[in-house]
Amino acid sequence: MAKKSDRPQSGNLLLARRPAGEWTSLLAHCKAVDLTRRLVLIERDQPIKHVYFPEGGGVSSLTTSMKDGSTVEVLTVGREGMVGIELFMGTPIATTDAFVQVAGGSAQRMPADVFLREVDRKGALARVLAIYSQTVLQQIVQTAACNRLHDSRGRCARWLLLTHDRVEADTFVLSHEFLGFMLGVQRSTVTVIAGALQKAGLIRYVHGRVTVVDRAGLEAAACECYAVAARQFSSVGLRPRR
């Protein structure tokens, strides 16, 4: 009979970097939570009480809001990362809102004090989090440039690809309202963009469900920022799926 590992395998790519034997003791302090749509993980300007390590399927969105109520997405997180990276950087107060935008899978919820003790050990997790933090900063910079310089069609294709990388199926639920919110455009614009991508045979979009039909074609339609993001994650071994 094959010998079983002394550590449960984690679907999260950061936790998977921990040496055998370390994860089991840390797991005792975590709680698995289902990533249901619109689940709030962290609230802006509030103390970070827990951090989250998605283990597959779900996609969370980090957003910031202005005084007039307008909101913009600054980062998406799947199983390649964690929600609450500010805590690792020394900020105990959340700088963004974080919630689940595409439901699926679960995440390991870790208390902030447990996380900080683990980071203070300066072991394998702390080292990979330092690398991930740099990648996060690069993604935020790229997103800022993308939102300013690229058209809605290219940004939409990019966003759909990033989501496709993280979910565990070619079809996922995504409403016009939510996609418009992520892209910062009106629902009518989403209808036009999605219609064009569908007419080109790249996706199907019916009743709020997106199916990626032609992955290569969607990559060709995306702005350059998708390829940049893919290279950044691949270079540090944290590309979620493809």
C-alpha positions, -999 to 999 in steps of 0.1 A, spaced: 0 0 0 13 34 -9 23 56 20 0 85 26 13 120 28 15 134 63 0 167 49 -34 172 33 -29 186 -2 -41 222 -6 -55 235 -39 -41 269 -30 -8 274 -48 8 295 -20 0 269 7 11 241 -16 46 256 -14 49 246 23 72 217 31 56 184 40 45 182 76 41 219 82 7 223 68 -11 198 90 -5 218 122 -15 251 105 -47 235 91 -60 230 127 -63 267 130 -81 272 97 -117 268 87 -129 259 52 -156 283 39 -176 280 7 -170 308 -18 -206 317 -25 -214 346 -48 -212 381 -32 -197 367 0 -179 396 17 -144 385 28 -128 418 39 -143 453 43 -123 485 35 -111 505 65 -119 477 89 -94 455 109 -83 424 90 -95 396 113 -89 367 88 -70 360 56 -83 337 30 -65 312 8 -88 301 -21 -84 264 -31 -100 264 -65 -130 274 -86 -139 307 -71 -128 342 -80 -127 371 -56 -126 408 -64 -108 436 -46 -123 470 -52 -120 505 -40 -147 532 -40 -148 570 -44 -169 596 -25 -195 597 -53 -201 560 -49 -183 549 -80 -163 517 -76 -134 502 -95 -118 467 -94 -81 468 -87 -73 430 -85 -88 396 -88 -77 366 -67 -81 329 -73 -62 299 -60 -29 314 -70 -31 339 -42 -47 351 -10 -71 377 2 -57 400 29 -22 404 16 -21 439 33 -16 421 66 16 405 53 28 440 42 23 453 77 -11 469 73 -37 456 98 -65 477 83 -80 467 49 -73 491 21 -99 475 -2 -132 457 -1 -130 420 -10 -159 398 -20 -165 367 -41 -175 376 -77 -176 341 -92 -188 314 -69 -170 280 -67 -149 259 -44 -138 269 -9 -111 288 8 -91 282 40 -99 311 64 -70 317 88 -72 340 118 -50 371 115 -29 362 147 -22 327 134 -11 341 100 12 367 116 28 341 138 34 320 108 49 349 88 72 357 118 87 323 115 102 334 82 97 300 67 85 288 33 52 305 34 67 339 42 92 335 13 65 327 -12 43 355 1 71 380 -5 72 369 -42 34 370 -44 33 405 -30 55 417 -57 33 401 -83 2 417 -67 18 452 -70 27 444 -107 -9 434 -114 -24 465 -98 0 487 -118 -10 469 -150 -47 471 -142 -44 509 -137 -28 513 -171 -52 489 -187 -83 508 -174 -68 540 -187 -55 530 -221 -74 500 -235 -108 497 -251 -137 479 -234 -136 449 -258 -100 441 -251 -104 446 -214 -135 424 -214 -116 396 -231 -87 400 -206 -111 398 -177 -128 367 -191 -95 350 -196 -83 357 -160 -116 343 -147 -113 312 -170 -78 306 -157 -92 303 -121 -125 285 -124 -126 247 -129 -150 247 -159 -154 264 -193 -188 278 -182 -193 302 -153 -221 325 -141 -216 362 -147 -244 387 -150 -244 417 -173 -246 439 -143 -216 424 -126 -195 424 -158 -204 461 -163 -194 468 -128 -160 451 -132 -153 470 -165 -167 503 -154 -192 505 -183 -230 505 -187 -250 473 -191 -259 483 -226 -221 484 -234 -217 450 -220 -245 437 -243 -226 451 -273 -192 437 -263 -205 403 -253 -225 402 -285 -194 409 -306 -174 382 -288 -202 358 -293 -207 366 -330 -170 360 -335 -174 325 -320 -152 332 -290 -178 328 -262 -215 319 -256 -233 342 -232 -268 331 -224 -289 341 -193 -259 353 -174 -237 322 -181 -205 326 -200 -190 296 -219 -155 300 -234 -157 284 -268 -125 295 -285 -97 301 -259 -70 310 -285 -93 334 -302 -102 351 -269 -65 355 -262 -60 372 -295 -90 395 -288 -76 405 -254 -55 435 -248 -18 430 -241 -23 431 -204 -35 395 -202 -3 381 -217 17 403 -192 -3 389 -163 1 353 -175 39 358 -178 41 374 -143 23 345 -127 41 318 -147 75 333 -138 69 326 -101 51 293 -106 17 307 -96 -3 306 -128 -36 290 -117 -46 267 -145 -33 270 -181 
